[in-house]
Amino acid sequence: MDRIRLKGGVPLDGTIPIGGAKNAALPLMAASLLTDRTLTLSNLPDLVDITTMSRLLAELGVDVARRGDGVLALTAGNLSGTTAEYDLVRRMRASVLVLGPLLARCGRARVSLPGGCAIGTRPVDLHLKALAQMGARIDLQEGYVEASAPDGLTGGHVVFPMVTVGGTENALMAATLARGETVLANAAREPEVADLAACLAAMGAHIDGIGTDTLRIEGIDRLGGAEHAVLPDRIESASYAVAAAITGGSLELAGARPDLIESVSDALAAAGVEVTATANGLRVARRNGPLTGVDVMTEPFPGFPTDMQAQLMALMAVADGASMITETIFENRFMHVPELCRMGANINVHGASAIVRGVPRLSGAPVMATDLRASFSLVLAGLAAQGETVINRVYHLDRGYERLEHKLAACGADIERVKE
Ligand code: UD1
């Protein structure tokens, strides 16, 4: 199993190219199941999760053709199956995003229940309720969701009791081919949902309210093909912004969209980090000044993203004063805390909040990653720490950060991947 070995203390300086958003790419790929025409997606990141989704689509009969770097042409002319097996869903929860499209296009779908994961129980009950409100019959059998709608889905009025990104995406995709109008209220406003909606509209879907919390979809009989470029990854952008801040360096994030990470930029600015828009993207710098602790609470977009909580905590671990970080989206998303503490951080967790008391310096240590974003927080801590840090279980990072060690090394970091 690969490891990342890094030595801290180098202020990063240079340009980091930002890739396409993984969390937009996965639902966009699933959307190819809605049409027999070709959906061509560009700006796809080169990540393990993208390969896993390609495999799942290929198993369902989708022709997946690579058309150059980061470009896939997906053609679901003849689907050969409607089952997403446990083995793939277990590896990548986002596999559940094929449920809505398969059901809408084929009238049935059989998708393994994903089970819990490191950061929480993460049920899919709201996905299922939404589809049931659109006329689907849902049975749970032997660990699988068996969904059917032999006469097609019908429009429904869905009010999500809590904001769910995947639930909104599944229902949105299904609604494009349902008979009549569907209203999705309290829909997720995450930019990845808006990107999916924009692509579906390019495929011919009738969607009102894109980017708001109320989506109105007028179902049609068939969707066509489209060409769509995946939006830049806001979590990758914000993660590298913290890398500039924590090392006291200056990074240009080429291709980043400032409007997608305002809540993170605001927190960084309050902590004493300069964040400025450039012609190319974003520049983040902290050359000399101290860092100040700030309080942050995770919320659905446009609030502070839960996917940036661990990385901000690493930064707060070396800021002056205290910081309270409250996690409201997932119930068990502080798995990085003991690892950061092994590197010298002073963090106490009380329920959904963590009190971080800044220390002058972290020290390198061998650490273990538990999930994707937690892993990056350990990379950040290692970049700021004195001495050597070795991060085990790098496969978590490979699911969400493209060529991470190359991008950081190009800006001066002393970092390498150790193959085993
Ligand atoms: C997506 C992102 C993930 C991010 C999360 C929150 C992808 C591939 N993943 O995950 O990186 O951390 O949004 O921004 O886009 N919930 C239920 N029932 C459901 C669905 C969700 O109770 O049916 C709960 C979850 O357990 C969680 C909360 O709702 O506590 C938010 O989850 P959701 O927005 O659905 O996250 P994902 O779509 O799984």
Residues whose N, C-alpha, C, O or C-beta is under 5 A from the ligand:
A	BS01	UD1	N23 A94 R122 P123 V124 D125 L126 H127 V163 T164 V165 G166 G167 T306 D307 I329 F330
